[in-house]
C-alpha cells in the first residue's frame, strides 16, 4: 500500500513538473532579456575576470597564452569568425530560434516589386525610349541620373522587357565576377585566388544587397566595377592609362558617387604636380560629359539634382536606407515621432564630422606610407563613405561591399599579427556580415534582445555596421603591415 501511494505521489509530481516545463517552454519562445540584464551580465564578467586575474596567477598566465594563441592565428580566421557571429545573430536565430516558434522564410517581409527590374524598366521605357522616340529632351521620371545613363540604357532598347531585364542581370553578374574574382587574382603576386577574396566572392553572391541589386535591375555594381577596373588598369598597365580614365568617367557618369574612388588613381602621393594634372583632366572630362545631351538638358539635370536634394530627407525615411541622414531621421522618428526634426540636425552633423575625420586620417596615412599600388584601407574607406554621405542611399548599394573587400584583401603583405589586428578584423567581419542580411531578419533578433525601440534601430539599420567598417578601415590603416597594399607591376 505504501508503495502504491509513493508511486501515485511520484507520478503526480512528474505530471506537475512536465506541465510546468511545457508552460515554461511555451513562454520561452516569447522571452527577451532587459537591457539591464544584458549589460549587468557583461559587467559581472569583466569584474570577475579582473578579480580572478589579481588573485590567481594561473588566470593571468592563461590569459597571456590566449593572447599569444590569438596572435599566431591566420588573420583570415578573425574575419570569418566575425562573419559567423553575424550569421548566427541575423540568419540562424531569426529563422529557427525566433519567438514565434516557427521557421521564418528568408526575406519574407522585404518589400519586393510585382515585376522584377522595375528601376531598369523605368529608365529604358520611361527615359531612354522617350528621349529618342517620343520627347527630344532629357526627361526624369524617378531618379536624378546623369544624362549619360540614358545613352547607356539605349543598348537595351532593341530587347523586349523580359529580354532587357535578362541582359542587365547577366551584365551585373559579369561585373560582380570581374571585380570580385578576376581582378583580385590579377593583384595577387602568385596570380591565384586566396582565401579571403574567395570568401567575400561566395558570400557576396548570396548577400541581401546583391539580391536586390538584381531584383530592382539596378546598375550600382556595373558603375563600381568600372571604377575598380580603372584603378586596376591605372596601376597595372601605366601605358594605357587613357583607358583607365575612360572607364572612370563612365563609372561617374552612370552613378555620381564612384567619384570618391578617384583617390585610387594615385601612384605616388609625393607627386603633387602629377596628381593635380590627373584630377583636373578627369574633372574636365566628367564635366564635359554632362553636356552629352546638350546644354539645355544639362540645365535640366542640375534642376533635377537640386530638387531631389531638397526632397532627399523625405525620400530616405525607411529602414532600407543607410545614409547618415536616413539613420538620424529614423532615430528621431523612433524617439520623438517626427521624421525631419530640426532639433536633431546636430546629431547628423556630428556623425558626418566623425566619418569625415576618420576618412581624412585614412587619406593622411596613405600619404605618409606612399606605398606602390592602391591603398587597401583607403579603398574600403571610399566604399563606406560613398554609402554614408548621400542623403539617399538604399540597401542595394550594399552590393559593392563584397567586391571591394575582395580587392582589399587580394594580396596581403606579411602581417605582424597581434591582438589589436585580430580585434579590428573581427569587427570588420561582424560589420560585413551584418550588412549581408536583410533588416527583416535583424528585426527578429533585435525584438528578442531589446525592448527599447532606439536600441532595436541600432541593430536593424545598416548604418551602425557601415560606421564600424569605417572604423575598421581606420584601424587597419594605422599599421603598414595590416593595410593591404597591392604591388604595382608595370
Beta strands, then each sheet from edge to edge (+ up, - down):
end
